[in-house]
Amino acid sequence: MSAGTLYPMLHGLEKKGYLTSRHERTGRHERRVYEITDLGQIALLDARAKVKELFGELINGR
């Protein structure tokens, strides 16, 4: 996945409240570190359940 795809996705998730970010410096380099929020955890659990249901229907025909 390219940076041109990844970072807009991360920024969008942060805008929706699913992620928070902070700047972290290690030596001369600064990087942005992302962390999932409680709202993001809820959304992730919901998405996982939907994916499991979809794959169950595709594989098992249910």
Secondary structure, DSSP 8 states (H G I E B T S, - for coil): --HHHHHHHHHHHHHTTSEEEEEEEETTEEEEEEEE-HHHHHHHHHHHHHHHHHHHHHHH--
